[in-house]
């Protein structure tokens, strides 16, 4: 059973999402909160698999709530999905840096919403290749003003792990990475997971952000030639 926490200051939004989730036999809404502080308390009380968190709320907003959840070892298994009305904006990028597993626009189709909850609950990357490419496009069209800050943690990656991270940052799925590197999808997933562990990133979304902000990948460069 997938256990979900809803955190949104708009009761109508919460009730709409809850109505969808309550129809699914494998999903249970364990609690609802109207702001980030209450959401954090309920996350600690229930330890849900997925926390659906509105990005803009009074008191403690979604970014700060995400940051606090990500920083709590007891909540390591909680996957935060940011809810937004605005698509990929600076607030969403900040939330991804804070530890969110991905984001959903509130007018998402019901089937896509339910699929996203299940993907997030599995611990897989909610930032699907199409959304990863949107994130990349944001970096390409509006690259960060500060120069890349090399991460010493990159030195801990093997050559294959580094290559896998580069391909993740280019928007490739595990299957596409496997085809590109001429390895099995399971091996590709292993490379990505080990890289996330070494780089202390919670998920694929943070891996993409780190790859760009560290200078491992730069906007406008092509995907390396297939082996």
C-alpha positions in Angstrom: 0.0 0.0 0.0 1.3 3.4 -1.0 0.9 5.9 1.8 0.5 9.5 0.8 0.6 12.8 2.7 -1.2 15.9 1.1 0.2 19.3 2.0 -1.6 22.3 0.4 -3.2 25.4 1.9 -6.2 25.1 -0.5 -8.8 22.7 0.7 -10.4 22.4 -2.7 -7.1 21.2 -4.2 -6.5 18.7 -1.4 -10.0 17.3 -1.7 -9.6 16.9 -5.5 -6.4 15.0 -5.2 -7.7 12.9 -2.3 -10.8 12.0 -4.4 -8.5 10.6 -7.1 -6.3 8.8 -4.7 -9.1 7.2 -2.7 -10.3 5.5 -5.8 -7.1 3.5 -6.1 -6.8 0.2 -4.2 -3.1 0.4 -3.7 -3.0 4.0 -2.4 -4.0 5.4 1.0 -4.0 9.1 2.0 -2.7 9.0 5.6 -3.0 12.7 6.4 -3.6 16.2 5.1 -1.9 19.5 6.1 -2.6 23.1 5.2 1.0 24.4 5.6 4.6 23.2 5.6 5.0 23.2 9.4 2.0 21.0 9.9 3.0 18.8 6.9 6.5 18.3 8.5 4.9 17.2 11.8 2.6 14.8 10.0 5.4 13.4 7.9 7.3 12.6 11.1 4.1 11.1 12.6 3.1 8.9 9.6 6.4 8.6 7.6 4.5 8.4 4.2 6.0 7.0 1.1 5.1 10.1 -0.9 4.5 13.7 0.3 2.6 15.9 -2.2 3.6 19.4 -1.2 2.4 22.7 -2.6 5.3 25.0 -3.3 3.8 28.2 -2.1 2.1 28.2 1.3 2.0 30.6 4.3 4.2 30.1 7.3 6.6 27.3 6.1 6.5 27.0 2.3 7.0 23.9 0.2 10.7 24.6 -0.4 11.5 24.8 3.3 9.3 21.9 4.2 11.2 19.8 1.5 14.5 20.9 2.9 13.6 19.9 6.4 12.2 16.5 5.3 15.4 15.8 3.2 17.5 16.7 6.2 15.8 14.3 8.6 17.3 10.8 8.6 14.1 9.4 9.9 12.3 10.6 6.8 14.9 9.3 4.3 12.2 7.1 2.7 9.8 10.0 2.1 9.7 11.1 -1.5 8.6 14.7 -1.9 6.7 15.7 -5.0 6.2 19.4 -5.4 2.9 20.7 -6.6 2.9 24.0 -8.6 0.6 26.1 -10.7 3.5 27.6 -12.6 5.5 24.9 -14.3 9.3 24.9 -14.2 10.2 28.2 -12.5 12.9 29.3 -10.1 10.8 28.1 -7.1 10.7 24.6 -8.6 14.5 24.6 -9.2 15.0 25.6 -5.6 12.8 22.8 -4.5 14.7 20.3 -6.5 17.9 21.6 -5.0 16.3 21.2 -1.5 15.6 17.5 -2.1 12.3 17.2 -4.0 12.0 14.0 -6.1 10.2 16.0 -8.9 7.3 18.2 -9.5 3.7 18.1 -10.9 1.7 21.0 -12.3 -1.7 21.0 -10.6 -3.6 20.7 -13.8 -1.9 17.4 -14.6 -4.2 14.7 -16.1 -5.6 12.3 -13.5 -3.8 9.3 -15.1 -0.5 11.1 -15.1 -1.0 12.2 -11.5 -1.6 8.7 -10.3 1.3 7.3 -12.4 3.6 10.0 -10.8 2.6 9.0 -7.3 3.4 5.3 -8.0 6.7 6.2 -9.6 7.7 8.4 -6.7 6.7 5.7 -4.2 9.0 3.2 -5.9 11.9 5.5 -5.4 12.4 5.9 -9.1 13.0 9.2 -10.7 9.7 11.1 -11.0 11.6 13.5 -13.2 10.9 11.5 -16.3 13.1 12.1 -19.4 10.5 14.5 -20.8 10.6 16.6 -17.6 14.4 16.2 -17.3 14.6 17.7 -20.8 12.5 20.6 -19.7 14.9 21.1 -16.8 17.8 21.0 -19.1 16.2 23.4 -21.5 15.8 25.9 -18.6 19.6 25.7 -18.0 20.2 26.1 -21.8 18.0 29.2 -22.2 18.8 30.7 -18.8 22.0 29.3 -17.5 23.0 30.1 -13.9 24.7 33.4 -13.5 27.4 32.1 -11.2 30.2 30.0 -12.7 30.0 26.2 -12.0 31.4 25.2 -8.7 33.3 21.9 -9.1 32.2 19.3 -6.6 35.0 17.3 -5.0 32.5 14.4 -4.7 32.8 13.9 -8.5 36.3 12.6 -8.0 34.8 9.6 -6.2 32.9 8.5 -9.3 34.3 5.8 -11.6 34.5 6.7 -15.3 31.4 4.7 -16.0 29.5 6.3 -13.2 30.5 9.7 -14.5 29.4 8.8 -18.0 26.1 7.6 -16.6 25.5 10.9 -14.7 26.4 12.9 -17.8 23.7 10.9 -19.8 21.1 11.4 -17.0 21.8 15.1 -17.2 21.2 14.9 -20.9 17.7 13.5 -20.3 18.3 9.9 -21.1 16.3 7.1 -19.4 18.0 4.1 -17.9 17.1 2.0 -21.0 18.6 4.8 -23.3 21.7 5.0 -21.1 22.1 1.2 -21.3 21.9 1.3 -25.1 24.3 4.2 -25.3 26.9 2.5 -23.0 26.2 -1.0 -24.4 25.3 -2.4 -21.0 22.1 -3.9 -19.5 19.4 -1.6 -18.1 20.1 -3.1 -14.7 23.8 -2.1 -14.9 22.8 1.3 -16.0 20.5 1.7 -13.0 23.3 0.5 -10.8 25.7 3.1 -12.1 23.2 5.8 -11.6 22.2 4.6 -8.1 25.9 4.4 -7.0 26.5 7.9 -8.3 23.6 9.2 -6.4 24.9 7.6 -3.2 28.4 9.0 -3.7 27.1 12.5 -4.6 24.6 12.4 -1.7 21.7 13.2 -4.1 18.3 11.8 -3.1 17.1 11.2 -6.7 17.6 11.8 -10.4 16.3 15.4 -10.2 19.1 16.4 -7.8 21.6 14.5 -9.9 20.7 16.6 -12.9 21.0 19.9 -11.0 24.4 18.9 -9.5 25.7 17.8 -12.9 25.0 21.3 -14.3 25.9 23.3 -11.3 29.2 21.5 -10.8 30.2 21.9 -14.5 30.2 18.2 -15.2 27.7 19.0 -18.0 27.4 22.4 -19.6 24.5 23.8 -21.6 24.8 23.3 -25.4 27.3 20.4 -25.4 26.1 17.3 -27.3 25.6 13.9 -25.9 28.8 11.9 -26.2 29.1 9.6 -29.2 27.6 6.1 -28.6 30.2 3.4 -27.9 
